[in-house]
């Protein structure tokens, strides 16, 4: 980074460069025009997976929000089946609307973890930062996105409970965007992971949620279970620092 460029300016330049790259590609322009809701981050993830030569018949979208990733994935693999999980009722309603045109899509209004039952969930005005975990005191003081509403009670399920015994066409992609709850989701998905062909996990270098595992912890957890890191697909900066990355994992051969 130039010594004359502030961290905030560097963040803005990077975001503008990403948008320019998107708008100058045929696939990017098509996605902007056709995908609703549209997300630059989701497009970059799908573009990265395609660049690795990957394609999928089943997409398990955990932390689906209003459907940004699912819609981007279906634009690339329209015959795929989507199984999406979103605990916030209002976001889940928008998710259903976004997936209404795809008969091979289903929506579960639930958080995902290592137990079946109910859990306290922490919604945010910026819904993408909502989590089963409360934000840290430091994050509340530093970041505007960390503002929380009152916790609500939502259903909680294990992926293995929902998916065991079901036929799922392969290749299967499991995507996790759960704001610090990644290891809980993975711990409840032992059988699901055995037939998963690729895994996309959002990971953090800053502990922004109480009890959130950092990249080194999550990467070790996955490595010990036979998953190797292929590469980062996307990243986010705050104040000039990379604080989050979306990582692609595949099973050890």
C-alpha positions in Angstrom: 0.0 0.0 0.0 1.3 3.5 -0.8 2.5 5.4 2.2 0.3 8.3 1.1 -2.9 6.2 0.9 -5.1 5.8 4.0 -6.4 2.4 4.9 -10.0 3.6 4.2 -9.0 4.9 0.8 -7.2 1.6 0.0 -10.4 -0.3 0.9 -12.4 1.9 -1.4 -10.0 1.5 -4.3 -10.1 -2.2 -3.9 -13.9 -2.3 -3.9 -14.0 -0.1 -7.1 -11.5 -2.3 -8.8 -13.6 -5.4 -8.0 -16.7 -3.7 -9.4 -14.8 -2.6 -12.5 -13.6 -6.2 -13.1 -17.2 -7.4 -12.7 -18.7 -4.9 -15.1 -16.1 -5.6 -17.8 -16.7 -9.4 -17.9 -19.5 -10.9 -19.9 -20.4 -13.3 -17.1 -20.4 -10.4 -14.6 -22.7 -8.2 -16.7 -25.1 -11.1 -17.2 -25.2 -11.7 -13.5 -25.8 -8.1 -12.7 -28.7 -8.0 -15.2 -30.3 -11.3 -14.3 -29.5 -12.2 -10.7 -31.9 -11.0 -8.0 -30.7 -10.4 -5.4 -27.2 -9.7 -6.8 -24.1 -9.7 -4.7 -20.5 -9.0 -5.9 -19.1 -11.2 -3.2 -21.4 -14.2 -4.2 -20.5 -13.7 -7.8 -16.8 -13.8 -7.0 -17.2 -17.0 -5.0 -19.0 -18.7 -7.9 -16.6 -17.4 -10.4 -13.7 -18.7 -8.3 -15.3 -22.2 -8.1 -15.8 -22.3 -11.8 -12.2 -21.2 -12.4 -11.2 -24.3 -10.5 -13.2 -26.4 -13.0 -15.9 -27.3 -10.4 -19.6 -27.8 -11.0 -22.2 -29.0 -8.6 -25.5 -30.9 -8.6 -26.4 -30.1 -5.0 -25.8 -26.9 -3.2 -26.2 -26.8 0.6 -26.3 -23.1 1.6 -26.0 -22.5 5.3 -26.5 -18.9 6.3 -28.3 -18.1 3.1 -29.6 -14.7 4.1 -31.9 -13.5 1.3 -30.4 -15.8 -1.3 -27.4 -14.0 -2.7 -25.2 -17.1 -3.0 -27.9 -19.5 -4.0 -29.1 -17.3 -6.8 -25.6 -16.7 -8.1 -24.9 -20.5 -7.9 -28.1 -21.3 -9.8 -27.2 -18.8 -12.5 -24.1 -20.9 -13.1 -25.6 -24.3 -12.4 -29.3 -24.0 -13.1 -30.1 -27.7 -12.8 -28.7 -27.9 -9.3 -30.8 -28.6 -6.2 -30.5 -26.0 -3.5 -31.0 -26.8 0.2 -30.9 -23.4 2.0 -30.9 -22.6 5.8 -31.7 -19.2 7.1 -32.9 -18.5 10.7 -34.2 -15.0 10.4 -37.9 -15.2 9.4 -38.0 -12.0 7.3 -34.8 -12.9 5.4 -36.1 -16.5 4.9 -39.3 -15.0 3.3 -37.1 -13.1 0.8 -35.0 -16.2 0.3 -38.2 -18.2 -0.7 -39.2 -15.4 -3.1 -35.7 -15.4 -4.7 -35.8 -19.2 -5.2 -39.5 -19.4 -6.2 -38.6 -20.0 -9.8 -36.4 -23.0 -9.1 -38.4 -26.1 -8.4 -35.3 -27.9 -7.0 -34.9 -25.5 -4.1 -36.0 -25.9 -0.5 -35.7 -23.4 2.4 -35.3 -24.4 6.1 -36.0 -21.5 8.5 -33.5 -22.6 11.1 -30.0 -22.0 12.5 -27.6 -24.8 12.0 -25.3 -26.2 14.7 -24.3 -29.3 16.6 -27.7 -29.8 18.4 -31.4 -30.1 17.5 -33.7 -27.8 19.4 -33.9 -24.0 19.7 -31.3 -21.4 20.3 -31.0 -17.6 21.0 -30.1 -15.8 17.8 -28.7 -12.3 17.6 -30.2 -10.3 14.7 -28.6 -7.2 13.4 -30.1 -4.3 11.4 -27.4 -5.3 8.8 -28.8 -8.8 8.5 -25.6 -10.3 7.0 -23.8 -9.9 10.3 -26.5 -11.7 12.4 -25.2 -14.7 14.3 -25.9 -17.3 16.9 -23.1 -15.6 18.8 -23.1 -12.1 20.3 -20.6 -9.6 19.0 -17.6 -8.8 21.2 -17.5 -5.5 23.2 -14.5 -4.4 21.0 -16.5 -5.0 17.8 -19.5 -3.1 19.1 -17.2 -0.1 19.8 -15.4 -0.3 16.5 -17.8 -1.3 13.7 -21.1 0.1 12.6 -22.2 -3.3 11.4 -21.9 -4.7 14.9 -25.1 -3.1 16.2 -27.4 -5.8 17.5 -31.2 -6.0 18.0 -32.7 -8.0 20.9 -32.0 -11.8 20.7 -34.8 -14.0 19.3 -35.4 -17.7 19.7 -35.1 -19.7 16.5 -35.1 -23.4 15.6 -31.7 -25.1 15.7 -30.8 -28.2 13.7 -27.9 -30.4 12.7 -27.2 -30.9 9.0 -26.9 -34.7 9.6 -30.4 -34.7 11.2 -31.9 -33.0 8.1 -29.9 -34.8 5.4 -29.2 -38.3 6.7 -31.1 -40.9 4.7 -31.7 -38.5 1.8 -30.4 -39.1 -1.7 -28.4 -36.1 -2.8 -26.9 -36.0 -6.3 -23.2 -35.4 -6.5 -21.0 -33.3 -6.8 -22.1 -31.6 -3.5 -21.0 -28.2 -2.4 -21.5 -27.1 1.2 -21.2 -23.3 1.8 -21.0 -21.9 5.3 -21.5 -18.2 6.2 -22.5 -18.3 9.8 -20.6 -15.5 11.5 -18.4 -17.4 13.9 -20.5 -20.6 14.3 -18.6 -22.6 11.7 -17.2 -25.3 13.9 -20.6 -26.0 15.5 -22.1 -26.5 12.1 -19.2 -28.8 11.0 -19.4 -30.8 14.2 -23.1 -31.5 13.4 -22.3 -32.5 9.8 -20.0 -35.5 10.2 -22.1 -37.7 7.8 -22.9 -34.9 5.5 -19.2 -34.1 5.1 -18.4 -37.7 4.1 -20.3 -37.2 0.9 -19.5 -33.5 0.3 -17.1 -32.8 -2.6 -16.2 -29.1 -1.9 -16.6 -26.8 1.1 -16.6 -23.0 1.1 -16.2 -21.5 4.6 -16.0 -17.9 5.6 -13.2 -17.5 8.2 -11.9 -14.6 10.2 -8.6 -13.2 11.4 -10.3 -11.0 14.1 -12.5 -12.4 16.9 -15.5 -10.3 16.2 -18.0 -12.6 17.9 -17.8 -14.1 21.4 -16.2 -17.6 21.1 -15.6 -17.2 17.3 -12.8 -19.5 16.0 -10.1 -17.7 14.1 -8.7 -18.9 10.8 -5.9 -21.0 12.3 -8.4 -22.9 14.6 -10.9 -23.6 11.8 -8.2 -24.6 9.4 -6.7 -27.0 11.9 -10.2 -28.4 12.6 -10.8 -29.2 9.0 -7.3 -30.4 8.3 -7.6 -32.9 11.2 -10.7 -34.3 9.5 -9.1 -34.8 6.0 -9.9 -31.5 4.3 -7.2 -29.5 2.6 -7.2 -25.8 1.8 -7.3 -25.2 -1.9 -7.2 -21.4 -1.9 -9.0 -18.3 -0.8 -11.8 -17.3 -3.1 -12.5 -13.9 -1.7 -11.6 -11.6 1.1 -12.7 -8.5 3.0 -10.7 -5.6 4.4 -11.4 -3.2 7.2 -9.1 -0.3 7.8 -6.7 -1.7 5.2 -6.4 -5.1 6.8 -7.7 -8.4 5.5 -10.1 -9.5 8.3 -12.1 -12.2 6.6 -11.6 -14.7 3.8 -13.8 -17.2 2.0 -11.8 -20.4 1.6 -12.3 -23.4 -0.7 -11.6 -26.8 0.8 -11.7 -30.2 -0.8 -11.2 -33.7 0.7 -7.7 -35.1 0.8 -7.3 -37.5 -2.1 
